[in-house]
Amino acid sequence: MIELYFIVSSHIGPKAIAGWDSFRDEIGGTIGDEGPDRWLTVVFTGDLEWAE
């Protein structure tokens, strides 16, 4: 089980959802072993509370 939370600065400006999905796919591909026993959660937020 892997959970990743990315706190994104508001200074980078808006990004299309397809861009975030592409980044998420890249992370999943790097981790490998996609299957029923892998749990991958990737969250992108500008809210610093997620870092606590």
C-alpha positions in Angstrom: 0.0 0.0 0.0 1.5 3.4 -1.1 -0.1 6.8 -0.4 1.6 9.9 -1.8 0.4 13.4 -1.1 1.8 16.3 -3.2 1.4 19.8 -1.8 1.4 21.9 -4.9 2.4 25.6 -4.7 -0.2 28.0 -6.0 2.7 29.7 -7.9 2.8 27.1 -10.6 -0.6 28.1 -11.9 -3.5 25.9 -13.1 -2.7 22.6 -14.8 -5.2 20.6 -16.9 -6.4 17.4 -15.2 -4.8 15.4 -18.1 -1.4 16.7 -16.9 -2.0 15.5 -13.3 -3.3 12.1 -14.6 -0.2 11.7 -16.7 2.0 12.4 -13.7 0.0 9.8 -11.7 0.4 7.3 -14.5 4.1 7.9 -14.5 4.4 7.2 -10.8 2.3 4.0 -11.2 4.5 2.9 -14.0 7.7 3.5 -12.0 6.4 1.6 -9.0 5.4 -1.3 -11.3 3.7 -4.6 -10.3 0.2 -3.3 -11.2 -2.3 -5.9 -10.0 -5.0 -6.7 -7.4 -2.5 -6.6 -4.5 -1.1 -3.1 -5.2 -2.9 -0.1 -3.7 -1.7 3.3 -4.9 -3.2 6.6 -3.8 -1.8 9.8 -5.3 -3.3 13.2 -4.1 -2.5 16.6 -5.4 -3.5 19.6 -3.3 -2.6 23.1 -2.4 -3.9 22.7 1.2 -1.0 22.5 3.7 -3.2 20.6 6.2 -2.7 17.5 4.1 1.0 17.6 5.0 0.3 17.2 8.8 
